[in-house]
Amino acid sequence: MNKIIHKITGIVLTGSILLSSCTKDFQEINTDPNNTPSAQPSQLLAPALVSTLTYNMIRNRNFNNELMQVTVDPNDAEGRVFRYDFRSNWSDYLYNGWYSELTNFKDIYKIAGEQLTFNESYQGISLICQSWVYSMLTDTYGDVPYFQSNLAKDSTILEPVFDRQRDIYMDIFKKLEAANTLLARGTGITASSDPVYYGDVAKWRRFGNSLYLRLLLRISGKTEVADTCIAKIREIVDEKASTYPIISNNDESAILRWTGVGPFVSPYLSVREQDFRSPGIATFFIEHLVNWNDPRIDIPTYGTGTPTKINRWGIAPYQGAYLGIPSGYAPGDNPVKKSYFYSTSANSGAGPTLQTDPLTGMMMNYAEVQFILAEAALKGWISGDAGAYYTNGALNSITLWLPQWDVPIEDFLAASDIQWVESMTPEEKMERIHLQKYYALFLTDMQQWFEYRRTGHPILPKGPGLRNNGVMPARMTYPVYVQSTNPTNYKAAVAAQGPDVISTEVWWQKP
């Protein structure tokens, strides 16, 4: 018996020694000394940007464009977006996608703050991207999880609180202030990691401050924050312009240009060609371009039915004419689909289409900034000539797409009867600014919809088939699954903001 006991004891001791040998310095032995154990900011940035723009572009195409009378996808079935009639399942795609990418942008900030990977520029870029995504989230849904969002991985918070939109905006402004400070230090980043500015952190800084202006203007109509917003706009533009550089030309526009190589392939190429051509161009969108003889749809060949390379917006005429479908038409009217955005096979040999055009990865362009300044100058918040900002915005909205266009902008605007006229009323000037801004915002996520909800401009015709009492939807509803996965905070959000329906206005829309 003693022999057996000694044998067992020996086996246990031997096993203990072996186990100790296996676990001793395990982490050190199994860590590659030549590489870091986690993804680097330079590895995370491009995929996060590509994914975010994929969500933006898909919903711009089939949601924003339908609401804002860019396109009409004709059908008499229920749930047609162009009739202000859409189901709650529309909400999931952006909500899930944007929150998913926020995790990646937050990881960039966290990793860039660690000792071995410390880089203030990646931190600044992360804060700008977080601000960009959070602003789209809150402008789409209203009150959303913010301070406790994306923490499940590192905490026990699985049911985040929905924060009030005012509080979200105030903290976004803090992020943009911090980003401006971090990027001012000019720390270099890997050029190949940045598909927007190719490593030029000074341009990222300009984008961040221009985004700041966009968001300050968006909530400037709220009495409780109006004075603060106006003062900050004036500080950025007039008082401390060198401290807050903004986008100053088309080359500084925030655009992820699709190269067609590797991951930088336009999300529109994932849409079948016949589906891409399915929506018709809305009457409102096309008629202005026709009446203005606008070069973006190649009006010099108007009537020939032959799109050419100059047709950067990829609009195909219907039997030789650029005609549209009236948006909001009543079921049963059955309008004929006329002009449409064409795809590769329909444009064989004629250059880029919207499915392949590199400029469709739009985040924020110079023309939008000029129209922001035009509105601020019109309202007397900043120095400068509102008409000059307006004219420059109209020019750069065209030359972004057609850099070689050399028609004097004053002649073009006068011939189209859309020139700046000082004798117009402030409301007429707002309509003029925002009609041009509408075209400058073409393809820019949901910004046309956000700006229409803020201003009521441009004035859109109302079709007889509109639902929601003919009122532009004010928000998307929350995804249905949120009611079961986060019930307490969902109920609190609805109690604070209002019913979870598309007609409930978000904070900055309310008087």
C-alpha positions in Angstrom: 0.0 0.0 0.0 2.9 2.4 0.9 4.4 1.7 -2.5 1.2 2.6 -4.2 0.8 5.8 -2.2 4.4 6.8 -3.1 3.8 6.1 -6.7 0.6 8.2 -6.8 2.4 11.0 -5.0 5.2 10.9 -7.5 2.8 11.2 -10.4 1.0 14.1 -8.8 4.3 15.9 -8.1 5.6 15.3 -11.6 2.3 16.6 -13.0 2.5 19.7 -10.9 6.0 20.4 -12.0 5.1 19.9 -15.7 2.0 22.1 -15.3 4.1 24.8 -13.6 6.6 24.6 -16.4 3.8 25.0 -18.9 2.3 28.0 -17.3 5.4 29.8 -16.1 6.0 32.9 -18.1 3.2 31.7 -20.5 2.2 35.2 -21.6 5.7 36.4 -22.2 6.7 33.2 -24.1 3.6 33.4 -26.3 3.8 37.1 -27.1 5.5 38.0 -30.4 8.2 40.6 -29.4 8.2 42.0 -32.9 4.5 42.7 -33.2 1.7 44.2 -31.0 -1.0 41.8 -29.8 -3.9 44.0 -30.9 -4.9 45.8 -34.1 -3.3 49.1 -34.7 -5.2 52.4 -35.5 -3.6 52.3 -38.9 -5.3 48.9 -39.5 -8.7 49.9 -38.1 -9.3 53.3 -39.7 -9.9 52.4 -43.4 -12.2 49.5 -42.8 -14.3 51.5 -40.3 -14.7 54.4 -42.8 -15.5 52.0 -45.7 -18.2 50.3 -43.6 -19.7 53.5 -42.3 -20.0 54.9 -45.8 -21.5 51.7 -47.0 -24.4 52.1 -44.6 -24.7 55.8 -45.5 -24.7 55.3 -49.2 -27.2 52.4 -49.2 -29.7 54.3 -47.1 -29.0 57.6 -48.9 -30.1 55.8 -52.1 -33.2 54.0 -50.9 -34.4 56.2 -48.1 -33.1 59.8 -48.2 -33.5 60.1 -51.9 -37.0 58.8 -51.8 -38.1 61.2 -49.0 -36.3 64.1 -50.6 -37.6 63.7 -54.2 -34.3 62.8 -55.8 -35.8 59.4 -56.9 -39.1 57.6 -57.0 -39.2 53.8 -56.8 -42.7 53.4 -58.3 -45.0 50.8 -56.7 -48.5 50.8 -55.4 -47.7 48.4 -52.5 -47.8 49.5 -48.9 -44.7 50.9 -47.2 -43.3 53.1 -49.9 -40.8 55.6 -48.6 -41.6 58.3 -51.2 -45.2 58.4 -49.8 -43.9 58.9 -46.2 -44.9 55.4 -45.5 -42.2 53.0 -44.2 -42.2 50.2 -41.8 -40.2 49.9 -38.6 -37.8 47.4 -40.0 -36.2 50.2 -42.0 -34.6 51.3 -38.7 -32.4 48.3 -38.0 -29.8 48.7 -40.8 -28.4 52.1 -39.8 -28.9 51.7 -36.0 -26.9 48.4 -36.0 -24.4 49.5 -38.6 -23.5 52.8 -37.0 -23.2 51.4 -33.5 -21.0 48.6 -34.8 -18.6 51.1 -36.4 -18.6 53.3 -33.3 -16.9 50.4 -31.5 -14.1 50.4 -34.1 -13.7 54.2 -34.0 -13.5 54.1 -30.2 -10.9 51.3 -30.3 -8.8 53.6 -32.5 -8.9 56.3 -29.8 -8.1 53.8 -27.1 -5.2 52.0 -28.8 -3.8 55.3 -30.1 -3.6 56.5 -26.4 -1.6 53.5 -25.2 2.2 53.9 -24.6 3.4 51.6 -27.4 1.0 53.0 -30.0 0.6 56.6 -28.8 -0.5 58.9 -31.6 -2.5 62.0 -31.0 -3.6 62.4 -34.6 -5.3 59.1 -34.7 -7.0 60.1 -31.5 -8.2 63.3 -33.1 -9.4 61.5 -36.2 -11.3 59.0 -34.0 -13.1 61.8 -32.1 -14.1 63.4 -35.4 -15.4 60.1 -36.8 -17.3 59.4 -33.5 -18.9 62.8 -33.7 -19.8 62.3 -37.3 -21.5 58.9 -36.6 -23.2 60.0 -33.3 -24.6 63.1 -35.0 -26.2 61.0 -37.7 -27.6 58.6 -35.1 -29.2 61.3 -33.0 -30.5 63.2 -36.0 -32.1 60.1 -37.4 -33.6 58.6 -34.2 -33.6 61.4 -31.6 -32.5 60.4 -28.1 -30.1 57.4 -28.3 -27.6 55.6 -26.2 -24.5 57.8 -26.1 -22.5 58.0 -22.8 -23.1 54.3 -22.0 -23.1 53.0 -25.6 -20.5 50.5 -26.9 -19.4 49.5 -23.4 -20.6 45.9 -23.2 -17.1 44.5 -24.1 -15.4 46.3 -21.3 -18.1 46.6 -18.7 -21.3 45.1 -17.4 -23.5 47.7 -19.2 -25.6 45.7 -21.5 -28.7 48.0 -21.4 -27.4 51.5 -22.0 -29.4 54.6 -21.1 -30.9 56.7 -23.9 -29.4 60.2 -23.6 -31.2 63.4 -24.4 -30.3 64.9 -27.8 -29.2 68.2 -26.2 -26.7 66.4 -24.0 -25.4 64.4 -26.9 -24.8 67.5 -29.0 -23.1 69.3 -26.1 -20.7 66.4 -25.7 -20.1 66.1 -29.4 -18.9 69.7 -29.3 -16.4 68.8 -26.6 -15.1 65.9 -28.8 -14.6 68.3 -31.7 -12.8 70.8 -29.6 -10.5 68.1 -28.3 -9.9 66.8 -31.9 -9.0 70.3 -33.1 -6.4 70.5 -30.3 -5.0 67.1 -30.9 -4.7 67.5 -34.6 -3.1 71.0 -34.3 0.1 69.2 -33.0 0.6 67.6 -36.4 1.6 64.1 -35.4 2.1 62.1 -38.6 0.0 59.0 -39.5 0.4 56.3 -42.0 -0.8 57.6 -45.4 -2.0 54.3 -46.6 -4.3 53.9 -43.6 -6.3 57.0 -44.5 -8.5 56.7 -47.6 -9.9 60.2 -47.2 -6.9 62.5 -46.8 -4.0 60.1 -47.4 -2.3 61.0 -44.1 -2.8 64.8 -44.3 -3.9 65.5 -40.7 -4.3 69.2 -41.4 -7.2 68.4 -43.7 -8.8 66.1 -41.1 -8.6 69.1 -38.7 -10.4 71.2 -41.3 -13.1 68.6 -41.7 -13.6 68.4 -38.0 -14.1 72.1 -37.6 -16.4 72.2 -40.7 -18.5 69.4 -39.1 -18.6 71.6 -36.0 -20.1 74.4 -38.1 -22.7 72.0 -39.6 -23.8 70.8 -36.1 -23.8 74.2 -34.5 -26.0 75.5 -37.3 -28.3 72.5 -36.9 -29.3 73.3 -33.3 -29.0 77.1 -33.6 -32.8 77.4 -33.8 -33.2 76.2 -30.2 -33.7 79.2 -27.9 -31.9 77.5 -25.0 -28.7 77.1 -26.9 -29.0 79.7 -29.7 -26.7 82.3 -28.2 -24.0 79.8 -27.4 -24.1 78.3 -31.0 -24.1 81.7 -32.7 -21.2 82.9 -30.6 -19.2 79.7 -31.4 -19.9 80.0 -35.1 -18.7 83.6 -35.0 -15.6 82.5 -33.1 -14.7 79.8 -35.6 -15.3 82.0 -38.7 -14.4 85.5 -37.6 -12.6 85.7 -34.3 -10.3 82.7 -34.3 -10.2 81.5 -37.9 -6.5 80.5 -37.6 -7.3 78.4 -34.5 -10.3 76.7 -36.2 -9.3 76.1 -39.9 -12.2 74.9 -42.1 -12.5 73.3 -45.5 -11.5 76.0 -48.0 -11.6 74.4 -51.4 -12.9 71.3 -53.2 -9.6 69.4 -52.7 -10.1 69.6 -48.9 -13.6 68.1 -49.1 -14.1 65.0 -46.9 -14.7 62.3 -49.5 -13.6 58.6 -49.6 -12.8 58.3 -53.2 -13.5 54.8 -54.5 -10.6 53.5 -56.4 -12.1 50.1 -57.3 -9.0 48.4 -55.8 -9.1 46.2 -52.7 -11.5 47.3 -50.1 -12.2 50.7 -51.8 -14.9 49.4 -54.1 -18.2 51.4 -54.2 -21.0 49.8 -52.2 -23.2 50.6 -55.2 -21.5 47.8 -57.1 -23.2 45.4 -54.7 -26.6 46.4 -56.1 -27.7 44.5 -59.2 -27.7 46.7 -62.2 -31.4 46.2 -62.9 -32.2 47.2 -59.3 -29.9 50.2 -59.5 -31.8 51.5 -62.5 -35.2 50.7 -61.0 -36.0 54.0 -59.3 -36.9 56.8 -61.6 -35.6 60.4 -61.2 -38.1 62.5 -59.3 -39.6 65.5 -61.2 -38.4 68.0 -58.5 -34.8 66.9 -58.9 -34.6 66.7 -62.6 -36.7 69.7 -63.7 -34.5 72.2 -61.9 -31.4 70.8 -63.6 -33.1 70.9 -67.0 -34.3 74.5 -66.5 -30.9 75.6 -65.4 -29.2 73.9 -68.3 -27.0 72.4 -65.6 -23.8 70.7 -66.9 -24.0 67.9 -64.4 -26.7 66.2 -66.5 -25.0 67.1 -69.9 -27.8 69.4 -71.1 -25.7 70.3 -74.2 -26.8 67.0 -75.6 -30.4 67.5 -74.3 -32.8 65.9 -76.7 -30.3 63.5 -78.3 -30.9 60.7 -75.7 -27.1 60.0 -75.7 -25.4 60.3 -72.4 -21.7 61.3 -72.6 -18.7 61.3 -70.3 -19.5 64.8 -69.0 -22.7 63.3 -67.4 -21.1 62.8 -64.0 -24.4 62.2 -62.2 -25.2 59.3 -64.5 -28.7 60.4 -65.5 -30.1 58.6 -68.5 -32.9 60.4 -70.5 -36.2 58.9 -71.4 -36.7 58.8 -75.2 -34.4 61.7 -75.7 -35.8 63.9 -72.8 -34.9 64.4 -69.2 -38.3 63.9 -67.5 -39.2 62.9 -64.0 -41.8 61.0 -61.9 -43.9 63.2 -59.6 -43.2 62.1 -56.0 -46.0 61.2 -53.7 -48.3 60.2 -56.5 -51.5 58.4 -55.5 -51.7 54.6 -55.8 -53.3 53.7 -59.1 -51.9 56.6 -61.0 -49.2 54.4 -62.5 -46.8 57.1 -63.9 -44.3 55.9 -66.5 -40.7 55.7 -65.3 -38.8 58.3 -67.3 -35.2 59.4 -66.5 -33.1 57.2 -64.1 -29.6 56.8 -62.7 -28.0 54.4 -65.0 -25.4 51.7 -64.3 -22.4 50.2 -66.1 -24.1 48.3 -68.9 -26.4 51.2 -69.7 -23.4 53.4 -70.0 -21.0 51.2 -71.9 -18.0 53.2 -73.0 -19.3 56.5 -71.6 -17.2 56.9 -68.5 -18.1 56.6 -64.8 -21.6 56.0 -63.5 -22.9 56.4 -60.0 -22.1 52.8 -59.4 -18.4 53.4 -60.2 -17.9 57.1 -59.7 -15.1 57.8 -57.1 -16.9 60.8 -55.6 -19.9 59.0 -54.2 -18.1 58.4 -50.8 -19.3 61.8 -49.7 -18.9 62.9 -46.1 -18.8 66.7 -46.3 -17.8 68.9 -49.2 -16.6 72.5 -49.7 -19.9 73.7 -51.2 -21.8 72.7 -48.1 -19.5 74.7 -46.0 -20.0 77.8 -48.2 -23.8 77.4 -47.9 -23.5 77.1 -44.1 -21.5 80.4 -44.2 -24.1 82.0 -46.5 -26.9 81.2 -44.0 -24.9 82.5 -41.1 -24.0 85.7 -42.9 -27.6 86.2 -44.0 -28.7 86.0 -40.4 -26.0 88.5 -39.4 -24.0 86.1 -37.3 -20.7 86.4 -39.1 -19.0 89.0 -41.3 -18.8 88.5 -45.0 -21.2 88.7 -47.9 -24.0 86.1 -47.9 -24.3 86.5 -51.7 -20.6 85.8 -52.3 -20.8 82.7 -50.1 -23.9 81.6 -52.0 -22.3 82.2 -55.4 -19.1 80.4 -54.5 -21.1 77.5 -53.1 -23.0 77.1 -56.4 -19.8 77.2 -58.4 -18.0 74.6 -56.3 -21.0 72.3 -56.2 -20.6 72.0 -60.0 -16.8 72.0 -60.2 -16.5 69.3 -57.6 -17.9 67.0 -60.3 -16.7 68.9 -63.3 -13.4 70.5 -62.5 -12.9 71.7 -66.1 -16.2 73.6 -66.3 -15.2 77.2 -67.1 -18.5 79.1 -67.6 -18.5 82.2 -65.4 -20.7 81.3 -62.5 -22.4 84.7 -62.5 -23.5 84.2 -66.1 -24.7 80.7 -65.3 -26.8 81.8 -62.3 -28.2 84.8 -64.1 -29.2 82.8 -67.2 -30.9 80.3 -64.9 -32.6 83.1 -62.9 -31.0 81.8 -59.6 -28.5 84.6 -59.0 -28.3 86.3 -55.6 -30.7 89.2 -55.4 -30.2 91.6 -52.4 -33.8 92.8 -52.7 -35.3 89.4 -52.0 -36.8 88.7 -48.5 -34.8 86.7 -46.0 -37.2 83.8 -46.6 -36.6 84.0 -50.3 -32.9 84.0 -49.8 -33.1 81.0 -47.5 -35.0 79.1 -50.2 -32.3 80.1 -52.7 -29.5 79.0 -50.5 -31.1 75.7 -49.6 -32.2 74.8 -53.1 -28.5 75.0 -54.1 -27.4 73.3 -50.9 -29.9 70.4 -51.7 -27.8 69.6 -54.8 -24.5 70.1 -53.0 -25.7 67.5 -50.5 -26.4 65.0 -53.2 -25.2 61.5 -52.0 -24.2 62.9 -48.5 -25.9 60.3 -46.2 -29.2 61.8 -44.8 -28.1 65.4 -44.8 -30.8 66.6 -47.3 -33.5 65.1 -45.0 -31.9 66.6 -41.8 -31.7 70.1 -43.4 -35.2 70.0 -44.7 -36.5 69.0 -41.2 -34.5 71.9 -39.8 -35.5 74.6 -42.2 -38.4 73.5 -44.4 -36.3 74.3 -47.5 -36.2 73.7 -50.3 -39.9 73.8 -50.8 -41.0 70.3 -52.0 -44.3 69.7 -53.9 -46.8 67.6 -52.0 -48.3 64.6 -54.0 -51.8 63.4 -53.3 -50.7 60.0 -52.2 -48.6 61.1 -49.2 -49.2 59.5 -45.8 -48.3 60.8 -42.3 -50.8 63.7 -42.9 -48.6 64.9 -45.7 -45.9 65.9 -43.2 -42.2 64.9 -43.8 -41.3 62.2 -41.3 -39.3 63.6 -38.4 -37.3 60.5 -37.5 -36.9 56.8 -37.9 -38.4 54.7 -35.1 -36.2 52.6 -32.8 -35.5 49.0 -34.0 -38.3 46.7 -32.6 -35.8 44.5 -30.9 -34.7 47.4 -28.6 -38.1 47.1 -26.9 -37.3 43.6 -25.6 -33.5 43.9 -25.2 -33.5 47.2 -23.4 -37.1 47.7 -22.2 -36.6 49.9 -19.2 -34.5 52.5 -21.0 -36.6 52.3 -24.1 -39.7 53.2 -22.1 -37.9 56.0 -20.4 -36.8 57.4 -23.8 -40.3 57.3 -25.2 -41.7 58.9 -22.1 -39.1 61.8 -22.5 -39.1 62.3 -26.2 -42.6 61.2 -27.3 -44.3 58.3 -29.0 -42.0 56.0 -31.0 -43.5 57.0 -34.3 -42.2 58.8 -37.4 -44.1 62.0 -36.6 -42.5 62.6 -33.3 -40.1 65.5 -33.7 -36.6 65.4 -32.2 -35.3 68.0 -29.8 -33.9 70.4 -32.3 -37.1 70.4 -34.4 -39.3 71.3 -31.5 -40.2 74.9 -30.8 
